[in-house]
Amino acid sequence: MDLPPHLMELDGLALRRFDGERDLPELFRVIEESLDHLRPWMPWAAEHSMAGTRRFLAKRAERWASGEEFTYAIVLDGAIVGACGLFRRHAAPENGREIGYWLHPAATGRGLVTRSVRALTELAFRIPGVDHVEIVHDVANTASGAVPARLGFTEHLRRPSESPAESLAPADSGEDRVWRLTRDRAGNPADAGPR
């Protein structure tokens, strides 16, 4: 597979590759406005800063080029409302990918993440050799868990969080729920869950 498209149009919603310094002010503002929503579940939110956002954006091009991580801005009506990405985790087998996501609280409840995750799942299965996609979240984060359940992922396992206890987010229980969708199951619409 060649590198994925920089822009994916999803019927009024777009996933757009981050554009470094150009996206810095808007992404910083969106995170800033979302801190109360993100802080309970995202450990990085506790350290939110302009410098941290700049470092995050600076790493995107290199990770994209290496195929390690394809991170997109979730864009609605021309504005960034969140982020999502398809990752190759170092501890994961080569034949799997993981999807992560977050949204501004004003953008939740409209199916934006569900549509974004569906697109990233389809993208993952266009990568040669990828036979499964996973979504990992703390078991207490039921909102994050609703997305894979809607898309036909099934619970693969529960495990202690891979993060040290001192770096867990405030609402984390310390137990991760790992959802998985396999290529063969994704290819069977009868098994793929509601659309």
TORDOZA-310602 format. One line per 5 residues: number of its first residue (from 1); for each residue x, y, z of N, C-alpha, C, O. Coordinates in steps of 0.001 Angstrom, whole numbers, plus 500000, padded with zeros to 6 digits. Atoms other than C-alpha are relative to their C-alpha. Layout:
BEGIN
NUM = X:Y:Z:X:Y:Z:X:Y:Z:X:Y:Z  ...
***
This chain:
BEGIN
1 = 500839:498811:500000:500000:500000:500000:500872:501237:500000:501857:501320:500734  499364:498694:499933:501139:503493:499244:499516:500698:501263:498609:500212:501939  500463:499244:498839:500795:506080:501984:498547:500405:499792:498125:500614:498655  501429:499708:500138:497148:506890:502707:499754:501425:499525:500665:502252:499532  500309:498652:500465:495363:509948:501354:500141:501013:501135:499908:500702:502303
6 = 499892:498918:499014:495994:513241:503105:498634:500505:500409:498491:501116:501469  501352:499515:499730:492262:513984:502956:499009:498901:499660:499057:498309:498582  501094:500927:500254:489273:511695:503306:498693:500731:500277:498443:501169:501400  501309:499351:499870:485829:513203:502685:498975:498941:500390:498879:497895:499747  500951:500980:499479:483092:511438:504648:498605:500602:500081:498012:500613:501159
11 = 501363:499475:500038:479799:513058:503597:499791:501097:501041:499054:500912:502009  500145:498854:499109:480097:516442:505323:501043:500064:501097:501181:501089:501765  498928:500082:499012:482931:515365:507595:501278:499697:499235:501243:498999:498222  498736:500290:500666:486591:515286:506635:501036:499560:501022:501065:500048:502151  498794:500334:499265:489673:513592:507977:501140:500566:499185:501325:500206:498022
16 = 498925:499299:500702:492660:515758:507079:501302:499825:500756:501363:500015:501970  498680:500124:499381:496312:515097:507728:500370:501337:500636:500152:502396:500049  499572:498769:499339:497670:517603:510232:501102:500679:499199:501928:500020:498567  499072:499187:500776:499698:520415:508693:500876:500853:500922:500881:502081:500836  498999:499372:499151:502306:521225:511340:499617:501339:500591:498560:501487:501203
21 = 500166:498672:499406:502629:524859:512333:498698:500679:499573:498137:501468:500333  501235:499362:500460:499616:525884:510259:498812:499637:500891:497926:500461:501116  501098:500449:499152:497313:523834:512505:500207:500310:501484:499294:500115:502287  499674:499820:498589:499023:524801:515768:498998:500871:500761:498496:500426:501793  500913:499172:499187:496792:527706:516892:498613:499375:500171:498043:499400:501261
26 = 501344:500566:499919:493526:525954:516056:499980:498733:500858:499084:498570:501687  499974:501227:499212:494497:522569:517519:500199:500326:501476:499535:499740:502332  499788:499607:498603:495796:524199:520696:498700:500509:500611:498360:500134:501733  501262:499443:499495:492501:526115:521090:498966:498902:500225:498281:498894:501248  500986:501076:499881:490364:523009:520480:500322:499123:501216:499418:498736:501956
31 = 499617:500783:498816:492341:521039:523085:499700:500799:501263:499142:500269:502224  500232:499132:498836:492181:523975:525505:498520:500012:500378:498174:499907:501555  501443:499981:499753:488390:524135:525131:499470:498631:500442:498390:498547:501025  500441:501362:499725:488163:520346:525577:500612:499399:501254:500342:498240:501571  499244:500577:498891:490353:519931:528665:499128:499326:501051:499461:498235:501511
36 = 500855:500632:498983:487524:519244:531120:499455:498670:499505:499244:497750:500296  500523:501216:500630:486232:516594:528706:501096:498942:499841:500832:497749:499986  498898:500920:500288:489661:515052:527962:500785:499565:501240:501245:498426:501323  499122:500250:498855:491470:515263:531288:499679:498705:500751:500613:498021:501169  500253:501248:499269:489614:512344:532965:500555:498752:499319:500842:497765:499996
41 = 499664:501222:500742:490665:509895:530207:501328:500052:499250:501885:499004:498920  498803:499865:500820:493702:511261:528366:501152:500526:500864:501168:501708:501205  498911:499549:499130:496903:511385:530456:500742:501221:499463:501184:502067:500241  499274:498870:500584:498511:513834:528020:499294:501336:500246:499939:502383:500189  500737:498750:499800:495761:516407:528738:500482:500753:501243:500388:501979:501297
46 = 499501:499356:498776:497250:517089:532191:501225:500853:499719:501505:501802:500451  498770:499275:500360:500435:518336:530495:499790:500934:498814:500760:501399:498216  500308:499191:501186:498668:520358:527777:500705:501352:500053:500652:502065:501055  499310:498712:500134:500724:523327:526591:500182:500288:498518:500057:499392:497683  499707:499643:501384:501489:525208:523408:501240:499246:499517:501275:498769:498383
51 = 498778:500715:500386:504968:523631:523399:499708:498521:499752:500239:497940:498806  500357:501403:500183:503489:520140:523796:499220:499773:498720:499443:498785:498021  500777:500109:501242:501017:520713:520962:500925:500164:498799:500775:499469:497794  499023:499802:501082:503865:521987:518784:500828:498731:499795:501061:498325:498657  499217:501244:500115:505922:518847:519552:499160:498895:499361:499645:498154:498506
56 = 500893:500999:500585:502924:516636:518751:499914:500191:498490:500083:499235:497734  500144:499736:501432:502434:518311:515368:501311:499790:499253:501306:499325:498113  498695:500129:500660:506163:518306:514586:500332:498545:499685:501053:498277:498724  499691:501418:500196:506295:514495:514861:499105:499331:498962:499419:498229:498510  500971:500664:500874:503334:513791:512561:500588:499649:498635:500378:498532:498161
61 = 499500:500260:501355:505144:514079:509199:500959:498805:499982:500863:497950:499100  499032:501101:499939:507983:511719:510198:499289:498669:500242:499606:497668:499600  500717:501244:499694:505608:509134:511660:499105:499576:498842:498903:498384:498607  500808:500304:501185:503371:509386:508598:500885:499342:498941:500547:498292:498394  499095:500505:501041:506294:508858:506222:500511:498591:500310:500731:497793:499399
66 = 499499:501315:499607:507493:505831:508212:498902:498929:500008:499198:497736:500080  501115:500934:499925:504017:504253:508220:499653:499599:501418:498785:498751:501631  500233:500329:498592:504108:504125:512021:498656:500541:500493:498004:499926:501337  501187:499338:499463:501171:506480:512519:499408:500933:498953:500115:501753:498368  500713:499112:500901:498571:508169:510340:498959:500744:500843:497900:500205:501163
71 = 500855:499208:499121:496997:510944:512412:499285:501072:499193:499893:501787:498396  500840:499054:500732:494134:513055:511101:499298:500955:500952:498919:500590:502065  500932:499072:499366:492337:516171:512222:498604:499592:499554:498384:499299:498379  501405:500203:500350:488593:515543:512364:499442:501397:499760:499430:502235:500662  500397:498647:500417:487175:518537:510481:498521:500009:499640:498062:499216:498818
76 = 501430:499838:500249:483540:519607:510491:499746:501460:499660:500140:502350:500413  500284:498624:500448:482352:522693:508587:501262:500856:499987:501235:502031:500354  498741:499274:500142:485982:523663:508002:500792:500193:501281:501868:500789:501249  499319:499791:498718:486947:523572:511703:500438:498663:500597:499734:497659:500484  499533:501186:499290:489019:521052:513643:499134:499801:501238:498958:500717:502041
81 = 500826:500321:498829:486784:519318:516195:500554:498813:500781:499945:498379:501759  499397:501127:499301:489084:516479:517255:501108:499386:499178:501578:499968:498200  498926:500699:500704:491675:513984:516140:499772:498499:500090:499128:497999:501013  500048:501462:499997:491941:510324:515254:501243:499501:499279:501865:500225:498502  498809:500522:500650:494717:508074:514152:500024:498489:499943:499359:497798:500715
86 = 499750:501417:500207:495770:504666:512960:501472:499781:500321:502343:500401:499710  498660:500143:499457:498865:503415:514792:500508:498571:499882:499740:497609:499905  499326:501289:499859:501350:500593:514690:500730:500073:501333:501739:500768:501452  499402:499982:498667:502181:499981:518347:501210:499080:500028:501206:498013:499413  498763:500785:499952:505654:498692:519134:499783:498632:500634:500425:497659:500238
91 = 500234:501279:499330:504304:495959:521420:499040:499109:499220:498933:497916:499503  501010:500758:500745:501638:494876:518920:500662:499222:498867:501717:499617:498371  499451:500727:501150:502236:492276:516234:499889:500837:498728:499016:501697:498611  499943:499253:501268:503065:493600:512758:498675:499938:499246:498355:500856:498491  501224:500176:500773:499749:492307:511419:498792:500713:500613:497668:500515:500153
96 = 501097:499269:499381:497655:494576:513678:500250:501497:500029:501393:501952:499970  499934:498548:499836:496895:498278:513963:499014:500392:501098:498077:499654:501404  500874:499480:498956:495264:500366:516689:499454:501358:499576:500143:502129:498908  500637:498719:500295:492856:503291:516357:499754:500740:501309:499302:500152:502291  500289:499125:498863:492620:506184:518806:499232:501216:499521:499265:501545:498335
101 = 500838:498859:500390:490315:509220:518858:499612:500839:501207:499598:500358:502340  500608:499106:499013:489006:512212:520788:499267:501113:499257:499583:501429:498110  500799:498915:500584:486497:514993:520132:499821:501146:500986:499850:500950:502200  500452:498849:499227:485681:518483:521351:498622:499637:500550:497833:499029:499827  501286:500414:499431:482696:518051:523710:498785:500510:499227:497737:499865:499238
106 = 501132:499478:500779:480471:520225:521490:499727:499177:498752:498669:499315:498138  500155:500802:501217:480989:517743:518640:499572:498568:500291:499381:497786:499360  500363:501378:499659:480044:514575:520532:498519:499740:499735:497720:500667:499599  501399:500396:500143:476823:512647:520055:499437:500107:498602:498223:500013:498422  500470:499856:501383:476645:513093:516273:500550:498924:499068:500362:498999:497854
111 = 499467:501086:500819:478391:509952:515072:501288:500339:499277:501707:499589:498396  498775:499591:500701:481546:511811:513996:501138:499004:500225:501842:498642:499283  498931:500962:499719:483931:509413:515739:499671:498658:499360:500560:498000:498820  500370:501269:500619:481984:506390:514531:500335:500002:498516:500890:499030:498003  499690:499903:501439:482297:507566:510918:501507:500047:499771:502015:499439:498829
116 = 498543:499904:500129:485973:508428:511421:500662:498649:500221:501558:498262:499470  499414:501315:499704:486784:505048:512966:499681:499008:498892:500522:498180:498543  500334:500888:501123:484935:503239:510183:500978:500250:498840:501486:499302:498241  499079:499677:501096:487093:505078:507616:501420:499519:500302:502097:498999:499415  498653:500455:499648:490315:504312:509518:500098:498480:499987:501139:497925:499636
121 = 500005:501469:500050:489334:500656:509835:500127:499522:498561:500902:498611:498272  499902:500355:501417:488802:500435:506081:501405:500285:499481:501947:499497:498706  498635:499659:500384:492165:502170:505592:500978:498935:500498:501869:498512:499761  499097:501010:499430:493881:499665:507902:499984:498720:499184:501029:498114:498949  500090:501261:500730:492588:496712:505925:500458:500119:498547:500486:499121:497827
126 = 499347:499842:501305:494054:498188:502732:501518:499877:500117:502216:499851:499103  498562:500175:499784:497520:497816:504281:500314:498510:499889:499741:497706:500625  499673:501429:500145:499056:494517:503121:500451:499395:501326:501247:499981:502059  499598:500737:498810:499383:491993:505922:499214:500316:501256:499277:499552:502219  500775:499673:498801:497083:493734:508401:498774:499100:500040:497957:499094:499120
131 = 501147:500899:499897:494598:491165:509644:499047:500353:501135:497993:499733:501279  500936:499560:498963:493083:492971:512639:500283:501448:500407:501386:501971:500249  499927:498627:499491:492385:496405:514083:499480:499962:501429:498505:499273:501730  500410:499952:498604:492121:497170:517793:499707:501421:500446:500266:502387:499925  500271:498760:499284:490674:499933:519926:500166:499667:501470:499572:498710:501968
136 = 499691:500245:498595:491961:500147:523498:499563:501216:500811:499890:502351:500465  500407:498911:499106:490379:502209:526279:499845:499454:501405:499719:498245:501601  500233:500422:498628:489999:502134:530032:498577:499465:500119:497662:500009:499500  501326:500603:499885:487048:499942:531050:498966:500979:500549:497774:500823:500286  500945:499025:499454:485502:502891:532896:499524:501012:498957:498529:501701:499178
141 = 500350:499020:501034:485367:504981:529699:498967:499388:499052:499304:498933:497959  501055:500655:500771:482039:503710:528407:499697:500734:498698:499282:500103:497726  500239:499263:501248:481694:506494:525814:500957:499534:498910:500546:499343:497766  499044:500504:500996:484874:505341:524070:499653:498587:499573:499846:498229:498411  500349:501374:500320:483672:501750:524238:498787:499855:499112:498623:498827:498455
146 = 501195:500077:500839:480405:502542:522478:500355:499982:498512:499626:499401:497707  499626:499902:501420:482243:503252:519206:500341:498628:499411:499726:498241:498417  499712:501310:500596:483818:499821:518583:498803:499054:500051:498612:498237:499150  501185:500865:499918:480635:498123:519769:499049:500266:498832:498468:499333:498277  500877:499654:501129:478648:500015:517097:500534:499483:498671:499762:499212:497751
151 = 499379:500335:501281:481116:499025:514385:500336:498517:499842:501031:498136:498900  499806:501438:500156:481165:495282:514972:501270:499450:500602:501555:498263:500443  498846:500509:499267:484371:495054:517001:499466:499147:501154:498354:499371:501633  500379:500801:498841:484242:492434:519752:501099:500119:501056:502263:500372:500744  499009:499925:498937:485931:492441:523117:500976:498839:499837:500582:497674:499810
156 = 498937:500992:500186:489231:490627:522662:500565:499572:501349:500760:498383:501604  499480:500313:498679:490579:490874:526200:499941:501239:500885:499726:502359:500422  499790:498932:499017:490929:492936:529347:501359:499730:500623:501752:498584:500840  498652:500146:499460:494343:493611:530792:500320:501203:500876:499681:502249:500758  499559:498815:499259:496081:495855:533276:500518:501047:499014:501106:500707:497987
161 = 499521:498926:500873:496858:499228:531732:501502:499868:499778:502246:499493:500684  498571:500039:500310:500219:499370:529987:500721:501220:500568:501950:501250:500619  499403:498791:499423:500763:502817:531563:500288:499766:501481:499511:499101:502167  499744:500099:498563:502420:503026:534977:498891:500722:500776:498312:501688:500280  501104:499445:499200:499918:503841:537747:500106:501507:500152:499086:502196:500134
166 = 499838:498557:499788:501391:507318:538260:499690:500823:498746:499529:502041:498833  500297:499240:501215:500700:508249:534627:498597:499735:499458:498282:500138:498338  501384:500205:500424:497071:507107:534442:499238:501312:500087:499567:502181:500893  500881:498838:499921:494409:509714:533774:499133:499861:501245:498945:498749:501740  500727:500037:498720:492278:510653:536817:498830:499020:500066:498607:498430:501124
171 = 501169:500883:499959:489192:508593:535859:500329:498557:499634:499467:497683:499733  499618:501353:500402:491128:505540:534673:499932:499037:501181:500289:499376:502309  500055:501055:498987:490537:502314:536574:501303:499217:500069:501573:498536:501058  498772:500776:500083:493880:500853:535502:499830:498697:499243:500768:497907:499130  500257:501197:500795:492237:498129:533425:499570:500425:498606:498646:501223:498446
176 = 500325:499691:501394:492157:498326:529631:499051:498962:499430:499113:497780:499768  500861:500875:500787:489476:496878:527409:500504:500079:498570:500617:501166:498004  499474:500058:501362:490805:495757:524038:498917:499411:499098:498490:498270:499271  500970:500433:501008:488323:495543:521168:500769:499619:498744:501815:500200:498454  499313:500431:501220:489270:493761:517948:498986:499736:498897:497899:499210:499133
181 = 500741:500360:501209:487901:493516:514430:500998:499372:499053:502033:499966:498750  499107:500691:500928:489486:490993:512084:499587:500288:498564:498444:500646:498279  500251:499749:501421:489780:491365:508345:498836:499146:499487:497970:499650:498771  501067:500859:500516:487523:488383:507670:498635:500421:500551:497637:500353:499833  501275:499541:499432:484826:489686:510022:499581:501345:499397:498395:501574:499156
186 = 500312:498698:500608:485052:493210:508570:499481:499826:498588:498689:500634:498104  500435:500235:501371:484548:491738:505124:498621:499403:499882:498116:499239:498771  501338:500591:500017:481196:490213:506119:499000:500994:500568:498882:501106:501788  500916:498983:499507:478547:492958:506320:499010:499490:501027:498588:500256:501893  500955:500535:499029:476214:490644:508256:500606:499987:501393:499876:500034:502383
191 = 499335:500056:498703:478817:490512:511040:500570:501339:500443:501109:501437:501545  499260:498769:499740:480025:494104:510923:499264:500994:500884:499766:502099:501092  500681:499085:499097:477452:495671:513233:499215:501061:499254:499262:501119:498025  500823:498978:500638:475119:498599:512581:500834:501036:499285:501948:501355:499699  499330:498945:500766:476081:501197:510045:499354:501282:500302:499755:502317:499767
***
